Amino acid sequence: MQYVLAAVGMAGMSVLLWKALRPQRPAARSVLAPDDDPEFLRGLSSRRQQPGEER
């Protein structure tokens, strides 16, 4: 029984050490939908077609 507990403890310690010491990946940049993009929303009024104005 002691060997089983020691094996479980060693496995747990191995996982913790692996997570602590592995190289960190750069954070993925999230993609914003157009309705969530502040720059899109700012320029929306300038893109809106005025009445009587043709494109």
BELPE-V146593 format. One record per backbone hydrogen bond with DSSP energy under -0.5 kcal/mol. CO is the residue of the C=O (numbers start at 0). NH is the residue of the N-H. E is the energy in kcal/mol with one decimal. If there is no record, write none. Layout:
<<CO/NH/E> <CO/NH/E>>
This chain:
<<0/4/-2.1> <1/5/-2.3> <2/6/-2.3> <3/7/-2.4> <4/8/-2.4> <5/9/-2.5> <6/10/-2.3> <7/11/-2.4> <8/12/-2.4> <9/13/-2.4> <10/14/-2.2> <11/15/-2.2> <12/16/-2.6> <13/17/-2.5> <14/18/-2.4> <15/19/-1.9> <16/20/-2.2> <17/21/-1.3> <32/35/-2.1> <32/36/-1.0> <33/36/-0.5> <35/37/-0.6> <36/40/-2.1> <37/41/-2.2> <38/42/-1.9> <39/43/-0.6> <40/44/-0.5> <42/46/-1.2> <43/47/-1.1> <49/52/-1.9>>
